[in-house]
């Protein structure tokens, strides 16, 4: 068993849900998060409040599952990212689990 974590901008939340379903990952959790990228200093100084950094509304999805389902999900995410027209690809990682109850 492993932990798979996927992060996306809010715009792609529905897509992630469909990809989890296609990969037959039926049990998962999600959380709203703020995503940040380093902003060039020129853009910071042009904002109304240059000392404030704003995050993008994003989501994190995670599931404890097996390699077969993770491999299927990664193939679907890879295909999605290849056809992406924005600079906000889906990101996914896998974390091995040593023990669980």
N, CA, C and O atoms as CSV, one atom per row, in Angstrom:
chain,resi,resn,atom,element,x,y,z
A,1,UNK,N,N,0.838,-1.171,0.000
A,1,UNK,CA,C,0.000,0.000,0.000
A,1,UNK,C,C,0.884,1.235,0.000
A,1,UNK,O,O,1.927,1.276,0.652
A,2,UNK,N,N,0.436,2.256,-0.758
A,2,UNK,CA,C,1.160,3.513,-0.860
A,2,UNK,C,C,0.176,4.664,-0.771
A,2,UNK,O,O,-1.034,4.489,-0.922
A,3,UNK,N,N,0.721,5.838,-0.525
A,3,UNK,CA,C,-0.075,7.055,-0.481
A,3,UNK,C,C,0.193,7.846,-1.751
A,3,UNK,O,O,1.338,8.193,-2.040
A,4,UNK,N,N,-0.854,8.130,-2.508
A,4,UNK,CA,C,-0.719,8.969,-3.697
A,4,UNK,C,C,-1.342,10.321,-3.375
A,4,UNK,O,O,-2.441,10.400,-2.825
A,5,UNK,N,N,-0.619,11.388,-3.727
A,5,UNK,CA,C,-1.078,12.748,-3.477
A,5,UNK,C,C,-1.085,13.496,-4.802
A,5,UNK,O,O,-0.100,13.480,-5.539
A,6,UNK,N,N,-2.204,14.152,-5.098
A,6,UNK,CA,C,-2.349,14.916,-6.342
A,6,UNK,C,C,-2.751,16.342,-5.980
A,6,UNK,O,O,-3.669,16.552,-5.188
A,7,UNK,N,N,-2.059,17.321,-6.562
A,7,UNK,CA,C,-2.431,18.713,-6.365
A,7,UNK,C,C,-2.812,19.333,-7.705
A,7,UNK,O,O,-2.202,19.054,-8.738
A,8,UNK,N,N,-3.843,20.187,-7.658
A,8,UNK,CA,C,-4.331,20.863,-8.868
A,8,UNK,C,C,-4.870,22.241,-8.503
A,8,UNK,O,O,-5.237,22.499,-7.356
A,9,UNK,N,N,-4.909,23.120,-9.501
A,9,UNK,CA,C,-5.597,24.392,-9.301
A,9,UNK,C,C,-7.094,24.113,-9.307
A,9,UNK,O,O,-7.554,23.115,-9.862
A,10,UNK,N,N,-7.834,25.003,-8.686
A,10,UNK,CA,C,-9.279,24.817,-8.504
A,10,UNK,C,C,-10.002,24.494,-9.814
A,10,UNK,O,O,-10.972,23.736,-9.825
A,11,UNK,N,N,-9.537,25.056,-10.882
A,11,UNK,CA,C,-10.152,24.872,-12.205
A,11,UNK,C,C,-10.231,23.399,-12.620
A,11,UNK,O,O,-11.123,23.024,-13.382
A,12,UNK,N,N,-9.311,22.559,-12.130
A,12,UNK,CA,C,-9.241,21.166,-12.557
A,12,UNK,C,C,-9.775,20.166,-11.535
A,12,UNK,O,O,-9.523,18.968,-11.671
A,13,UNK,N,N,-10.497,20.618,-10.524
A,13,UNK,CA,C,-11.009,19.706,-9.497
A,13,UNK,C,C,-11.899,18.619,-10.087
A,13,UNK,O,O,-11.766,17.445,-9.739
A,14,UNK,N,N,-12.801,19.007,-10.974
A,14,UNK,CA,C,-13.702,18.016,-11.579
A,14,UNK,C,C,-12.944,16.996,-12.413
A,14,UNK,O,O,-13.324,15.826,-12.469
A,15,UNK,N,N,-11.872,17.439,-13.059
A,15,UNK,CA,C,-11.061,16.534,-13.877
A,15,UNK,C,C,-10.405,15.482,-12.991
A,15,UNK,O,O,-10.395,14.300,-13.337
A,16,UNK,N,N,-9.859,15.901,-11.851
A,16,UNK,CA,C,-9.207,14.955,-10.940
A,16,UNK,C,C,-10.194,13.894,-10.476
A,16,UNK,O,O,-9.863,12.709,-10.423
A,17,UNK,N,N,-11.397,14.319,-10.143
A,17,UNK,CA,C,-12.407,13.353,-9.695
A,17,UNK,C,C,-12.674,12.309,-10.776
A,17,UNK,O,O,-12.830,11.126,-10.475
A,18,UNK,N,N,-12.725,12.743,-12.019
A,18,UNK,CA,C,-12.944,11.805,-13.134
A,18,UNK,C,C,-11.747,10.874,-13.312
A,18,UNK,O,O,-11.916,9.689,-13.598
A,19,UNK,N,N,-10.534,11.413,-13.143
A,19,UNK,CA,C,-9.342,10.580,-13.304
A,19,UNK,C,C,-9.240,9.537,-12.197
A,19,UNK,O,O,-8.859,8.396,-12.456
A,20,UNK,N,N,-9.571,9.912,-10.981
A,20,UNK,CA,C,-9.582,8.937,-9.886
A,20,UNK,C,C,-10.585,7.823,-10.197
A,20,UNK,O,O,-10.305,6.646,-9.969
A,21,UNK,N,N,-11.739,8.200,-10.712
A,21,UNK,CA,C,-12.757,7.201,-11.038
A,21,UNK,C,C,-12.275,6.277,-12.160
A,21,UNK,O,O,-12.456,5.062,-12.076
A,22,UNK,N,N,-11.663,6.839,-13.211
A,22,UNK,CA,C,-11.153,6.031,-14.324
A,22,UNK,C,C,-10.053,5.077,-13.870
A,22,UNK,O,O,-9.908,3.984,-14.417
A,23,UNK,N,N,-9.276,5.494,-12.864
A,23,UNK,CA,C,-8.196,4.654,-12.336
A,23,UNK,C,C,-8.712,3.665,-11.298
A,23,UNK,O,O,-7.930,2.927,-10.700
A,24,UNK,N,N,-10.033,3.646,-11.081
A,24,UNK,CA,C,-10.677,2.765,-10.109
A,24,UNK,C,C,-10.198,2.996,-8.677
A,24,UNK,O,O,-10.103,2.066,-7.877
A,25,UNK,N,N,-9.902,4.252,-8.378
A,25,UNK,CA,C,-9.587,4.640,-7.003
A,25,UNK,C,C,-10.875,5.195,-6.419
A,25,UNK,O,O,-11.235,6.349,-6.651
A,26,UNK,N,N,-11.557,4.359,-5.663
A,26,UNK,CA,C,-12.889,4.707,-5.163
A,26,UNK,C,C,-12.858,5.446,-3.833
A,26,UNK,O,O,-13.793,6.178,-3.507
A,27,UNK,N,N,-11.796,5.261,-3.066
A,27,UNK,CA,C,-11.718,5.850,-1.739
A,27,UNK,C,C,-10.564,6.858,-1.702
A,27,UNK,O,O,-9.402,6.497,-1.888
A,28,UNK,N,N,-10.906,8.116,-1.462
A,28,UNK,CA,C,-9.885,9.155,-1.397
A,28,UNK,C,C,-10.416,10.325,-0.585
A,28,UNK,O,O,-11.602,10.387,-0.261
A,29,UNK,N,N,-9.533,11.241,-0.264
A,29,UNK,CA,C,-9.893,12.443,0.486
A,29,UNK,C,C,-9.383,13.657,-0.259
A,29,UNK,O,O,-8.527,13.552,-1.137
A,30,UNK,N,N,-9.923,14.817,0.104
A,30,UNK,CA,C,-9.453,16.052,-0.521
A,30,UNK,C,C,-9.422,17.177,0.495
A,30,UNK,O,O,-10.061,17.114,1.545
A,31,UNK,N,N,-8.669,18.200,0.158
A,31,UNK,CA,C,-8.560,19.360,1.019
A,31,UNK,C,C,-8.302,20.588,0.158
A,31,UNK,O,O,-7.558,20.517,-0.820
A,32,UNK,N,N,-8.914,21.716,0.519
A,32,UNK,CA,C,-8.626,22.970,-0.166
A,32,UNK,C,C,-7.309,23.515,0.361
A,32,UNK,O,O,-7.060,23.510,1.566
A,33,UNK,N,N,-6.469,23.984,-0.553
A,33,UNK,CA,C,-5.171,24.539,-0.183
A,33,UNK,C,C,-4.912,25.785,-1.025
A,33,UNK,O,O,-5.605,26.022,-2.014
A,34,UNK,N,N,-3.934,26.568,-0.640
A,34,UNK,CA,C,-3.466,27.687,-1.447
A,34,UNK,C,C,-2.146,27.290,-2.080
A,34,UNK,O,O,-1.223,26.849,-1.396
A,35,UNK,N,N,-2.066,27.451,-3.395
A,35,UNK,CA,C,-0.835,27.130,-4.111
A,35,UNK,C,C,-0.050,28.394,-4.395
A,35,UNK,O,O,-0.633,29.425,-4.731
A,36,UNK,N,N,1.253,28.330,-4.266
A,36,UNK,CA,C,2.106,29.499,-4.478
A,36,UNK,C,C,3.215,29.179,-5.465
A,36,UNK,O,O,3.725,28.060,-5.514
A,37,UNK,N,N,3.576,30.183,-6.249
A,37,UNK,CA,C,4.744,30.128,-7.121
A,37,UNK,C,C,5.559,31.371,-6.817
A,37,UNK,O,O,5.008,32.390,-6.399
A,38,UNK,N,N,6.870,31.297,-7.024
A,38,UNK,CA,C,7.693,32.486,-6.835
A,38,UNK,C,C,7.330,33.481,-7.927
A,38,UNK,O,O,7.372,33.164,-9.115
A,39,UNK,N,N,6.971,34.701,-7.499
A,39,UNK,CA,C,6.570,35.738,-8.437
A,39,UNK,C,C,7.766,36.658,-8.672
A,39,UNK,O,O,8.395,37.102,-7.712
A,40,UNK,N,N,8.094,36.955,-9.952
A,40,UNK,CA,C,9.198,37.889,-10.209
A,40,UNK,C,C,8.943,39.235,-9.523
A,40,UNK,O,O,7.797,39.668,-9.403
A,41,UNK,N,N,10.004,39.886,-9.080
A,41,UNK,CA,C,9.873,41.124,-8.308
A,41,UNK,C,C,9.164,42.226,-9.083
A,41,UNK,O,O,8.543,43.092,-8.467
A,42,UNK,N,N,9.235,42.227,-10.411
A,42,UNK,CA,C,8.548,43.239,-11.215
A,42,UNK,C,C,7.041,43.135,-11.005
A,42,UNK,O,O,6.360,44.152,-10.876
A,43,UNK,N,N,6.524,41.921,-10.970
A,43,UNK,CA,C,5.096,41.737,-10.765
A,43,UNK,C,C,4.686,42.117,-9.353
A,43,UNK,O,O,3.595,42.651,-9.153
A,44,UNK,N,N,5.533,41.856,-8.377
A,44,UNK,CA,C,5.214,42.203,-6.986
A,44,UNK,C,C,5.058,43.713,-6.832
A,44,UNK,O,O,4.133,44.179,-6.167
A,45,UNK,N,N,5.953,44.471,-7.441
A,45,UNK,CA,C,5.915,45.916,-7.267
A,45,UNK,C,C,4.762,46.553,-8.017
A,45,UNK,O,O,4.376,47.678,-7.701
A,46,UNK,N,N,4.202,45.868,-9.001
A,46,UNK,CA,C,3.095,46.448,-9.744
A,46,UNK,C,C,1.745,46.183,-9.088
A,46,UNK,O,O,0.730,46.709,-9.544
A,47,UNK,N,N,1.710,45.381,-8.028
A,47,UNK,CA,C,0.430,45.100,-7.380
A,47,UNK,C,C,0.068,46.238,-6.438
A,47,UNK,O,O,0.929,47.030,-6.053
A,48,UNK,N,N,-1.204,46.318,-6.067
A,48,UNK,CA,C,-1.675,47.344,-5.140
A,48,UNK,C,C,-1.064,47.158,-3.765
A,48,UNK,O,O,-0.780,48.132,-3.069
A,49,UNK,N,N,-0.864,45.921,-3.377
A,49,UNK,CA,C,-0.318,45.607,-2.063
A,49,UNK,C,C,0.928,44.743,-2.253
A,49,UNK,O,O,0.872,43.531,-2.045
A,50,UNK,N,N,2.047,45.347,-2.644
A,50,UNK,CA,C,3.234,44.563,-2.996
A,50,UNK,C,C,3.797,43.717,-1.868
A,50,UNK,O,O,4.526,42.761,-2.136
A,51,UNK,N,N,3.488,44.032,-0.620
A,51,UNK,CA,C,4.033,43.222,0.477
A,51,UNK,C,C,3.226,41.948,0.688
A,51,UNK,O,O,3.682,41.038,1.382
A,52,UNK,N,N,2.024,41.867,0.096
A,52,UNK,CA,C,1.180,40.691,0.261
A,52,UNK,C,C,1.385,39.735,-0.899
A,52,UNK,O,O,1.422,40.149,-2.058
A,53,UNK,N,N,1.516,38.471,-0.587
A,53,UNK,CA,C,1.612,37.448,-1.614
A,53,UNK,C,C,0.297,36.704,-1.656
A,53,UNK,O,O,-0.214,36.283,-0.617
A,54,UNK,N,N,-0.254,36.537,-2.833
A,54,UNK,CA,C,-1.518,35.824,-2.959
A,54,UNK,C,C,-1.289,34.425,-3.487
A,54,UNK,O,O,-0.420,34.199,-4.329
A,55,UNK,N,N,-2.066,33.500,-2.991
A,55,UNK,CA,C,-1.977,32.132,-3.464
A,55,UNK,C,C,-3.107,31.820,-4.421
A,55,UNK,O,O,-4.124,32.512,-4.440
A,56,UNK,N,N,-2.930,30.789,-5.205
A,56,UNK,CA,C,-3.983,30.311,-6.085
A,56,UNK,C,C,-4.817,29.292,-5.341
A,56,UNK,O,O,-4.285,28.425,-4.646
A,57,UNK,N,N,-6.119,29.398,-5.489
A,57,UNK,CA,C,-6.979,28.405,-4.860
A,57,UNK,C,C,-6.730,27.070,-5.536
A,57,UNK,O,O,-6.858,26.944,-6.754
A,58,UNK,N,N,-6.379,26.088,-4.749
A,58,UNK,CA,C,-5.997,24.785,-5.256
A,58,UNK,C,C,-6.627,23.697,-4.404
A,58,UNK,O,O,-7.263,23.974,-3.387
A,59,UNK,N,N,-6.441,22.465,-4.832
A,59,UNK,CA,C,-6.938,21.313,-4.084
A,59,UNK,C,C,-5.872,20.246,-4.019
A,59,UNK,O,O,-5.037,20.114,-4.914
A,60,UNK,N,N,-5.919,19.485,-2.934
A,60,UNK,CA,C,-5.042,18.333,-2.780
A,60,UNK,C,C,-5.940,17.116,-2.571
A,60,UNK,O,O,-6.831,17.120,-1.722
A,61,UNK,N,N,-5.690,16.087,-3.355
A,61,UNK,CA,C,-6.417,14.829,-3.249
A,61,UNK,C,C,-5.420,13.757,-2.832
A,61,UNK,O,O,-4.279,13.758,-3.295
A,62,UNK,N,N,-5.841,12.846,-1.964
A,62,UNK,CA,C,-4.922,11.782,-1.568
A,62,UNK,C,C,-5.687,10.497,-1.298
A,62,UNK,O,O,-6.855,10.500,-0.909
A,63,UNK,N,N,-4.973,9.393,-1.524
A,63,UNK,CA,C,-5.578,8.081,-1.338
A,63,UNK,C,C,-4.510,7.064,-0.963
A,63,UNK,O,O,-3.376,7.135,-1.436
A,64,UNK,N,N,-4.880,6.127,-0.115
A,64,UNK,CA,C,-4.048,4.975,0.187
A,64,UNK,C,C,-4.503,3.877,-0.759
A,64,UNK,O,O,-5.644,3.420,-0.684
A,65,UNK,N,N,-3.613,3.453,-1.651
A,65,UNK,CA,C,-3.998,2.465,-2.654
A,65,UNK,C,C,-2.783,1.653,-3.090
A,65,UNK,O,O,-1.697,1.800,-2.530
A,66,UNK,N,N,-2.972,0.798,-4.090
A,66,UNK,CA,C,-1.885,-0.083,-4.529
A,66,UNK,C,C,-1.262,0.407,-5.843
A,66,UNK,O,O,-1.764,1.334,-6.480
A,67,UNK,N,N,-0.156,-0.241,-6.230
A,67,UNK,CA,C,0.596,0.161,-7.420
A,67,UNK,C,C,-0.240,0.141,-8.694
A,67,UNK,O,O,-0.104,1.026,-9.540
A,68,UNK,N,N,-1.094,-0.850,-8.834
A,68,UNK,CA,C,-1.903,-0.979,-10.047
A,68,UNK,C,C,-2.772,0.267,-10.273
A,68,UNK,O,O,-2.833,0.798,-11.382
A,69,UNK,N,N,-3.429,0.717,-9.226
A,69,UNK,CA,C,-4.291,1.894,-9.349
A,69,UNK,C,C,-3.470,3.174,-9.511
A,69,UNK,O,O,-3.869,4.083,-10.239
A,70,UNK,N,N,-2.335,3.240,-8.839
A,70,UNK,CA,C,-1.456,4.409,-8.964
A,70,UNK,C,C,-0.907,4.510,-10.375
A,70,UNK,O,O,-0.877,5.598,-10.948
A,71,UNK,N,N,-0.470,3.386,-10.948
A,71,UNK,CA,C,0.048,3.403,-12.317
A,71,UNK,C,C,-1.005,3.887,-13.299
A,71,UNK,O,O,-0.702,4.670,-14.200
A,72,UNK,N,N,-2.236,3.431,-13.134
A,72,UNK,CA,C,-3.329,3.862,-14.010
A,72,UNK,C,C,-3.570,5.362,-13.856
A,72,UNK,O,O,-3.757,6.068,-14.847
A,73,UNK,N,N,-3.565,5.845,-12.621
A,73,UNK,CA,C,-3.775,7.269,-12.380
A,73,UNK,C,C,-2.661,8.107,-12.984
A,73,UNK,O,O,-2.928,9.145,-13.589
A,74,UNK,N,N,-1.409,7.669,-12.830
A,74,UNK,CA,C,-0.283,8.422,-13.374
A,74,UNK,C,C,-0.360,8.501,-14.899
A,74,UNK,O,O,-0.034,9.540,-15.474
A,75,UNK,N,N,-0.779,7.440,-15.556
A,75,UNK,CA,C,-0.929,7.467,-17.025
A,75,UNK,C,C,-1.992,8.487,-17.425
A,75,UNK,O,O,-1.808,9.230,-18.389
A,76,UNK,N,N,-3.085,8.525,-16.700
A,76,UNK,CA,C,-4.154,9.483,-16.995
A,76,UNK,C,C,-3.699,10.921,-16.744
A,76,UNK,O,O,-4.011,11.813,-17.533
A,77,UNK,N,N,-2.973,11.150,-15.668
A,77,UNK,CA,C,-2.462,12.496,-15.368
A,77,UNK,C,C,-1.452,12.925,-16.424
A,77,UNK,O,O,-1.463,14.070,-16.875
A,78,UNK,N,N,-0.586,12.009,-16.813
A,78,UNK,CA,C,0.414,12.319,-17.840
A,78,UNK,C,C,-0.275,12.743,-19.140
A,78,UNK,O,O,0.126,13.731,-19.754
A,79,UNK,N,N,-1.298,12.013,-19.561
A,79,UNK,CA,C,-2.033,12.354,-20.785
A,79,UNK,C,C,-2.717,13.712,-20.634
A,79,UNK,O,O,-2.719,14.511,-21.571
A,80,UNK,N,N,-3.292,13.977,-19.473
A,80,UNK,CA,C,-3.943,15.263,-19.236
A,80,UNK,C,C,-2.932,16.407,-19.349
A,80,UNK,O,O,-3.197,17.405,-20.019
A,81,UNK,N,N,-1.783,16.265,-18.700
A,81,UNK,CA,C,-0.775,17.323,-18.708
A,81,UNK,C,C,-0.191,17.572,-20.089
A,81,UNK,O,O,0.192,18.699,-20.402
A,82,UNK,N,N,-0.118,16.543,-20.917
A,82,UNK,CA,C,0.432,16.709,-22.269
A,82,UNK,C,C,-0.448,17.601,-23.131
A,82,UNK,O,O,0.050,18.248,-24.052
A,83,UNK,N,N,-1.735,17.646,-22.855
A,83,UNK,CA,C,-2.667,18.446,-23.648
A,83,UNK,C,C,-3.066,19.745,-22.950
A,83,UNK,O,O,-4.038,20.388,-23.344
A,84,UNK,N,N,-2.333,20.125,-21.935
A,84,UNK,CA,C,-2.664,21.285,-21.119
A,84,UNK,C,C,-2.245,22.574,-21.814
A,84,UNK,O,O,-1.153,22.658,-22.376
A,85,UNK,N,N,-3.119,23.576,-21.771
A,85,UNK,CA,C,-2.813,24.853,-22.398
A,85,UNK,C,C,-2.405,25.922,-21.387
A,85,UNK,O,O,-2.097,27.048,-21.777
A,86,UNK,N,N,-2.396,25.590,-20.100
A,86,UNK,CA,C,-1.986,26.548,-19.072
A,86,UNK,C,C,-0.648,26.123,-18.477
A,86,UNK,O,O,-0.100,25.078,-18.830
A,87,UNK,N,N,-0.139,26.937,-17.584
A,87,UNK,CA,C,1.125,26.629,-16.917
A,87,UNK,C,C,0.878,26.058,-15.517
A,87,UNK,O,O,1.668,26.276,-14.599
A,88,UNK,N,N,-0.229,25.325,-15.370
A,88,UNK,CA,C,-0.591,24.754,-14.069
A,88,UNK,C,C,-0.878,23.264,-14.205
A,88,UNK,O,O,-2.031,22.846,-14.099
A,89,UNK,N,N,0.149,22.464,-14.437
A,89,UNK,CA,C,-0.104,21.023,-14.592
A,89,UNK,C,C,-0.522,20.374,-13.280
A,89,UNK,O,O,-0.257,20.892,-12.195
A,90,UNK,N,N,-1.177,19.236,-13.406
A,90,UNK,CA,C,-1.462,18.418,-12.239
A,90,UNK,C,C,-0.145,17.852,-11.754
A,90,UNK,O,O,0.697,17.436,-12.551
A,91,UNK,N,N,0.026,17.839,-10.453
A,91,UNK,CA,C,1.238,17.259,-9.871
A,91,UNK,C,C,0.825,16.076,-9.018
A,91,UNK,O,O,-0.198,16.119,-8.335
A,92,UNK,N,N,1.624,15.022,-9.059
A,92,UNK,CA,C,1.314,13.829,-8.274
A,92,UNK,C,C,2.605,13.231,-7.731
A,92,UNK,O,O,3.647,13.250,-8.385
A,93,UNK,N,N,2.505,12.701,-6.519
A,93,UNK,CA,C,3.633,11.995,-5.913
A,93,UNK,C,C,3.110,10.727,-5.251
A,93,UNK,O,O,1.918,10.585,-4.977
A,94,UNK,N,N,4.042,9.810,-5.003
A,94,UNK,CA,C,3.710,8.563,-4.309
A,94,UNK,C,C,4.655,8.447,-3.122
A,94,UNK,O,O,5.863,8.651,-3.242
A,95,UNK,N,N,4.080,8.119,-1.984
A,95,UNK,CA,C,4.840,7.957,-0.747
A,95,UNK,C,C,4.643,6.528,-0.247
A,95,UNK,O,O,3.507,6.100,-0.041
A,96,UNK,N,N,5.729,5.786,-0.048
A,96,UNK,CA,C,5.562,4.417,0.475
A,96,UNK,C,C,5.110,4.461,1.927
A,96,UNK,O,O,5.474,5.365,2.678
A,97,UNK,N,N,4.329,3.490,2.300
A,97,UNK,CA,C,3.832,3.372,3.667
A,97,UNK,C,C,4.520,2.185,4.325
A,97,UNK,O,O,4.415,1.061,3.835
A,98,UNK,N,N,5.227,2.423,5.437
A,98,UNK,CA,C,5.932,1.347,6.119
A,98,UNK,C,C,5.009,0.513,6.990
A,98,UNK,O,O,5.108,-0.713,7.021
A,99,UNK,N,N,4.112,1.185,7.698
A,99,UNK,CA,C,3.169,0.479,8.577
A,99,UNK,C,C,1.816,1.147,8.493
A,99,UNK,O,O,1.714,2.346,8.234
A,100,UNK,N,N,0.793,0.372,8.712
A,100,UNK,CA,C,-0.546,0.945,8.818
A,100,UNK,C,C,-1.442,0.009,9.603
A,100,UNK,O,O,-1.162,-1.183,9.738
A,101,UNK,N,N,-2.515,0.566,10.115
A,101,UNK,CA,C,-3.484,-0.232,10.872
A,101,UNK,C,C,-4.833,-0.082,10.196
A,101,UNK,O,O,-5.819,-0.663,10.650
